[in-house]
Amino acid sequence: MSDLIRDAPIGQIIRYFTNNRVLQYPEERPDFECPPSYHRGSDSTLGDEPKAVEEEGPATEEAYPDPETVLEKSELPDDNEESEMSDLEKIKTAQSVRTQHTARTQISRVGTRTALARSISQADLEQQFTLASIAKGPSRPIAPEKLDDGTILVDYYTTDDPANPQNWSLGKKIIVLSQILLYTMAVYMGSAIYAPSSEGVMIRFGVSIGSASLGLSMYVLAYGIGPLLFSPLSEIPIIGRNPPYIISYAIFVILLVPTALVDNFAGLIVLRFLQGFFGSPCLATGGATLQDVFSLIKLPYVLSLWAFAATCGPALGPIISGFSVQAMNWRWSLWEMLWLNGPIWISLFFLLPETSSANILLRRAQRLRKLTGDNRLKSQSEIDQANLTAKDITVEALVRPFQLVLQDPSIAFTAVYTALIYGIFYSFFEAFPLVYGFMYHFNLGQQGLTFLSVTVGVIISITWYWWYIRYRVEPFIMEHGLGAPERRLLPALFVTWFVPVGLFIFGWTADKDIHWIVSCIGIVITTIGIFLIIQCVFLYLPLSYPQYAASLFAGNDFLRSALAAGSIHFSYPMFRNLGVDKGITLLAGLTIGCSAGVYVLYFFGANLRAKSKFAAK
């Protein structure tokens, strides 16, 4: 528990004000025994490649396979094949990564984020999945690498080093997971929790329904813009994951107070936009935190939980605020955000440890240099950071996400498809009041309860998805290897039709002469399709373009949020002019076209990847 608090923001602050005399790391304690390979003058222990020194007995072949065997199994391409890559930067990166890291991954588990960044080819991905599936063996010391210039790369001390997030206990991992899920759900909930207040805003400020909806749309747009800034920041080793979380979330919580008190319409909209922007780090970096902690094999389970929080957050918002706004006034939904997010921020402040290995090893290298006086001791992330320029950060944040979308048809299609279904999801916040308010005469609280159909759909989806991963995907990977990335799209070939079918049911049964539960069943079916499609796409993309996973998701977040913000404004006049039935039919027709695109991507994805300069070869 002390380690958890030490690595949390409160622990780092205590350490700063006590000059590191309280909550010390092992390297700062008097009884610490520095590994021999990190002592000055111990060059004899360092070879050209890292080695594991056996202490408790030999490790089994199953636990630690021979590097040549693993490389042969994964069919790593030779130098001639590498020279055929069109992107010179990829070739240089590939050579550097293989030289510095391939041997080390045989004995030390790495986070999923790192594993993807190191994967230049499909063979590299196969190797990383093989390593992630290896049973944990006896603890072995890890001898650090020595570079040609004499630099000693600081690493984890042993294969089960407790500082490595991959080696944390299940309890500690659950604490991290739970906080990220609550953080994500609370921020996403902040979008739709405003919806029941729209009518009160119209009356108080004398604005139209379209203008009042800006309080929802600007929040959604802002949390799509935020990842373009916060995601690259969290990848800078000296910063890590926690500072963007804690600082921005503190601003988010503070802004909740003036938002609930503001008494002019322009101020309300500006504050809602700022809320969405400063709440976005959990959307930009939450997945990265989970990738730091969970292996490639188990990641689909936790990412589906993260998606559960992100999907159910907007759906639960109107449920929470519907009855209170009706009973009190429109400001209550904004106060409820403060009561929800304040305690979550306190929890993060006291109990969320840093998970970025780049940051963890950088700080370890600093402590070892202070302990030994040897300036040759550096972490790989420290070296990478020294070569990082403002231009690199700007390109990665503002250019790369859009470059990927514009120059690769597969990425463009998945971005458009997920943006479309996300926009349809947010159009429900305009359609539901028309259907359940005007047709079925539900009050605000009862209208909010209809959003439970979304939660039901997600629960059904995640139950089936976990069964599919456990009994279909994992056995296949264990027996046959990772396979083509297009295998991740197999469920999408079926569930892609759930979206238009569910929409047709919702649109054409939303009638006062038909029981309201029928239209809710349509929403359940649509939600199942939306949730599973996004899961398939979000596994397909990083396996096809592993080096660019962060930029892919940042660009995807922006496009989804931008279209969702637009859909909030165009859906209301569309439903009013065409009717809910015809308006929903139009949206369903668009998804049918995208469903056909899923089949094109599945059957011709390999050819498209072969022509892409971004895809792993």
Long-range contacts (C-beta under 8 A, 24 or more apart in sequence): 3-162, 3-353, 4-172, 4-175, 4-351, 4-353, 5-350, 5-351, 7-353, 7-354, 8-242, 8-348, 8-349, 8-350, 8-351, 8-352, 8-353, 9-242, 9-246, 9-348, 9-349, 9-350, 9-352, 10-349, 10-350, 25-364, 25-367, 27-364, 27-367, 27-368, 27-371, 28-367, 28-371, 32-371, 34-368, 34-371, 34-372, 35-141, 35-157, 37-141, 37-143, 37-144, 37-152, 38-144, 38-152, 38-154, 38-368, 38-372, 38-374, 38-377, 39-372, 40-372, 40-373, 40-374, 43-146, 45-143, 46-143, 46-144, 46-145, 46-146, 46-152, 47-143, 47-146, 48-146, 49-103, 49-145, 50-103, 50-104, 50-107, 50-142, 50-143, 50-144, 50-145, 50-155, 51-143, 52-107, 52-140, 52-141, 52-142, 52-143, 52-159, 53-140, 53-141, 53-143, 54-140, 55-139, 55-140, 55-141, 56-138, 56-139, 57-138, 59-137, 59-138, 59-140, 60-137, 62-134, 62-135, 62-137, 63-134, 63-135, 63-136, 63-137, 63-138, 64-106, 64-107, 64-134, 64-137, 64-140, 65-106, 65-130, 65-134, 67-102, 67-103, 67-106, 70-106, 70-127, 70-130, 70-131, 71-102, 71-127, 73-126, 73-127, 73-130, 73-481, 74-123, 74-124, 74-126, 74-127, 74-130, 75-123, 75-126, 76-121, 76-123, 76-124, 76-127, 77-121, 77-123, 77-617, 81-617, 85-617, 86-613, 87-613, 90-120, 90-547, 93-120, 93-547, 94-120, 94-121, 100-145, 100-147, 100-153, 100-380, 101-380, 104-142, 104-145, 104-155, 105-131, 106-131, 107-140, 107-142, 107-159, 108-142, 108-155, 108-156, 108-159, 108-161, 108-164, 109-159, 109-164, 109-166, 109-167, 109-295, 110-166, 110-357, 111-165, 111-166, 111-291, 111-292, 111-293, 111-355, 111-357, 112-291, 112-292, 112-294, 112-295, 112-296, 112-299, 113-288, 113-291, 113-292, 113-549, 113-550, 114-357, 115-296, 116-291, 116-542, 116-546, 116-547, 116-549, 117-546, 117-547, 117-549, 119-546, 119-547, 119-616, 120-547, 120-616, 120-617, 121-616, 121-617, 122-482, 122-485, 122-616, 122-617, 124-546, 124-616, 125-482, 125-543, 125-546, 125-616, 126-481, 126-482, 128-296, 129-296, 129-297, 129-477, 129-481, 129-482, 130-481, 132-295, 132-296, 132-297, 133-297, 133-477, 133-478, 136-160, 150-376, 151-376, 151-378, 151-383, 152-374, 152-376, 152-377, 152-378, 153-378, 153-379, 153-380, 154-361, 154-364, 154-365, 154-368, 154-377, 154-378, 154-379, 155-361, 156-361, 163-360, 163-364, 164-357, 164-360, 165-292, 165-293, 165-355, 165-357, 165-360, 166-293, 166-294, 166-295, 168-293, 172-353, 173-293, 173-294, 175-351, 176-289, 176-290, 176-293, 176-352, 176-353, 176-355, 177-290, 177-293, 177-302, 177-305, 179-344, 179-347, 179-348, 179-351, 179-352, 180-282, 180-286, 180-289, 180-290, 180-306, 181-305, 181-306, 181-308, 181-309, 182-309, 182-344, 182-347, 183-245, 183-249, 183-282, 183-286, 183-344, 183-348, 184-282, 184-283, 184-286, 184-306, 184-309, 184-310, 184-313, 185-309, 185-310, 185-312, 185-313, 185-316, 186-313, 186-337, 186-340, 186-341, 186-344, 187-223, 187-252, 187-279, 187-280, 187-282, 187-283, 187-313, 187-341, 188-283, 188-309, 188-310, 188-313, 188-314, 188-317, 189-313, 189-314, 189-316, 189-317, 189-320, 189-337, 189-340, 190-219, 190-275, 190-276, 190-279, 190-313, 190-317, 190-337, 190-341, 191-216, 191-219, 191-220, 191-223, 191-276, 191-313, 191-314, 191-317, 192-216, 192-313, 192-314, 192-315, 192-317, 192-318, 192-429, 192-451, 193-317, 193-318, 193-320, 193-321, 193-333, 193-336, 193-337, 194-219, 194-272, 194-317, 194-321, 194-333, 194-334, 195-317, 195-318, 195-321, 195-429, 196-318, 196-321, 196-322, 196-325, 196-326, 196-330, 196-333, 196-444, 196-447, 196-448, 197-321, 197-325, 197-330, 197-331, 197-332, 197-333, 197-334, 199-330, 200-325, 200-329, 200-330, 200-331, 201-265, 201-268, 201-330, 204-330, 205-264, 205-265, 205-268, 207-265, 209-572, 210-569, 210-572, 210-573, 211-265, 213-430, 213-568, 213-569, 213-572, 214-269, 214-272, 215-268, 215-269, 215-272, 216-272, 216-429, 216-568, 217-564, 217-565, 217-566, 217-568, 217-569, 218-269, 218-272, 218-273, 218-276, 218-565, 219-272, 219-273, 219-275, 219-276, 220-276, 220-426, 220-561, 220-564, 220-565, 220-568, 221-273, 221-276, 221-561, 221-562, 221-565, 222-272, 222-273, 222-274, 222-275, 222-276, 222-277, 222-280, 223-276, 223-277, 223-279, 223-280, 223-283, 223-557, 223-561, 224-280, 224-557, 224-558, 224-559, 224-560, 224-561, 224-562, 224-564, 224-565, 225-277, 225-280, 225-558, 225-561, 226-276, 226-277, 226-278, 226-279, 226-280, 226-281, 226-283, 226-284, 227-280, 227-283, 227-284, 227-285, 227-553, 227-554, 227-557, 227-558, 228-397, 228-398, 228-401, 228-554, 228-558, 229-397, 230-280, 230-281, 230-284, 230-285, 231-284, 231-285, 231-288, 231-397, 231-550, 231-553, 231-554, 232-393, 232-396, 232-397, 232-550, 232-554, 234-281, 234-284, 234-285, 234-288, 234-356, 235-288, 235-358, 235-396, 235-550, 236-385, 236-388, 236-393, 237-356, 237-358, 237-359, 237-362, 237-379, 237-381, 237-382, 237-384, 237-385, 238-359, 238-362, 238-385, 239-359, 240-354, 240-356, 240-358, 240-359, 241-285, 241-288, 241-289, 241-292, 241-354, 241-355, 241-356, 241-359, 242-352, 242-353, 242-354, 244-281, 244-284, 244-285, 245-281, 245-282, 245-285, 245-348, 245-352, 246-345, 246-348, 246-349, 246-352, 248-278, 248-279, 248-280, 248-281, 249-278, 249-279, 249-281, 249-282, 249-341, 249-345, 249-348, 250-345, 251-278, 252-278, 252-279, 252-341, 253-338, 253-341, 253-342, 253-345, 256-334, 256-335, 256-337, 256-338, 256-341, 257-338, 259-334, 259-337, 260-331, 260-334, 260-335, 260-337, 260-338, 261-331, 283-310, 283-557, 284-554, 284-557, 287-553, 288-550, 289-355, 292-355, 292-356, 292-357, 293-355, 297-474, 297-477, 300-465, 300-469, 300-473, 300-535, 300-539, 301-466, 301-469, 303-535, 303-538, 303-539, 304-462, 304-465, 304-466, 304-535, 305-462, 307-531, 307-534, 307-535, 307-538, 308-458, 308-462, 311-425, 311-454, 311-458, 311-527, 311-530, 311-531, 312-454, 312-455, 312-458, 314-425, 314-426, 314-429, 315-451, 315-452, 315-454, 315-455, 315-458, 316-451, 316-455, 317-451, 318-429, 318-432, 318-447, 318-448, 318-451, 319-448, 319-449, 319-451, 319-452, 320-448, 321-448, 322-443, 322-444, 322-445, 322-446, 322-447, 322-448, 322-449, 323-444, 323-445, 323-448, 325-444, 326-443, 326-444, 326-445, 357-381, 358-384, 396-550, 396-551, 397-554, 400-548, 400-551, 400-555, 401-551, 401-552, 401-554, 401-555, 401-558, 402-555, 404-545, 404-548, 404-551, 404-552, 404-555, 404-614, 405-555, 405-559, 407-613, 407-614, 408-545, 408-608, 408-612, 408-614, 408-615, 409-608, 410-544, 410-601, 410-605, 410-608, 410-609, 410-612, 410-615, 411-541, 411-545, 411-552, 411-555, 411-614, 413-594, 413-597, 413-600, 413-601, 414-537, 414-540, 414-541, 414-556, 414-601, 415-555, 415-556, 415-559, 415-560, 416-559, 416-594, 417-533, 417-537, 417-594, 417-597, 417-598, 418-533, 418-534, 418-537, 418-556, 418-559, 418-560, 419-556, 419-559, 419-560, 419-562, 419-563, 419-564, 420-563, 420-590, 420-591, 420-594, 421-499, 421-529, 421-530, 421-533, 421-534, 421-591, 421-594, 422-530, 422-560, 422-561, 422-563, 422-564, 423-560, 423-563, 423-564, 423-566, 423-567, 424-499, 424-503, 424-526, 424-530, 424-567, 424-587, 424-591, 425-530, 425-564, 426-564, 426-565, 426-567, 426-568, 426-571, 427-567, 427-568, 427-571, 427-587, 428-454, 428-523, 429-568, 430-568, 430-571, 430-572, 430-575, 431-571, 431-575, 431-580, 431-583, 431-584, 434-575, 434-576, 434-580, 435-510, 435-519, 435-580, 436-516, 439-510, 439-511, 439-512, 440-512, 440-516, 442-516, 450-516, 450-520, 450-523, 453-520, 453-521, 453-523, 453-524, 453-527, 454-523, 454-524, 454-527, 456-524, 456-527, 457-523, 457-524, 457-525, 457-526, 457-527, 457-528, 457-531, 458-527, 458-531, 460-524, 460-528, 461-527, 461-528, 461-531, 461-532, 461-535, 462-531, 464-532, 465-491, 465-532, 465-535, 482-543, 484-605, 484-606, 485-540, 485-543, 485-544, 485-605, 485-609, 486-540, 486-601, 486-602, 486-603, 486-605, 486-606, 488-536, 488-539, 488-540, 488-543, 489-536, 489-537, 489-540, 489-598, 489-601, 489-602, 489-605, 490-536, 490-602, 491-532, 491-535, 491-536, 492-532, 492-533, 492-536, 492-537, 492-598, 492-602, 493-598, 493-599, 493-602, 495-528, 495-529, 495-532, 495-533, 496-529, 496-533, 496-591, 496-594, 496-595, 496-598, 497-529, 497-595, 498-525, 498-526, 498-528, 498-529, 498-532, 499-526, 499-529, 499-530, 499-533, 499-588, 499-591, 499-595, 500-588, 500-589, 500-591, 500-592, 500-595, 501-525, 501-526, 501-529, 502-526, 502-527, 502-528, 502-529, 503-584, 503-585, 503-587, 503-588, 503-591, 504-584, 504-585, 504-588, 506-584, 507-580, 507-581, 507-582, 507-583, 507-584, 507-585, 507-588, 508-581, 508-584, 508-585, 510-580, 510-581, 510-584, 533-598, 543-616, 544-605, 544-609, 544-615, 544-616, 545-612, 545-614, 545-615, 545-616, 546-616, 547-614, 547-616, 548-614
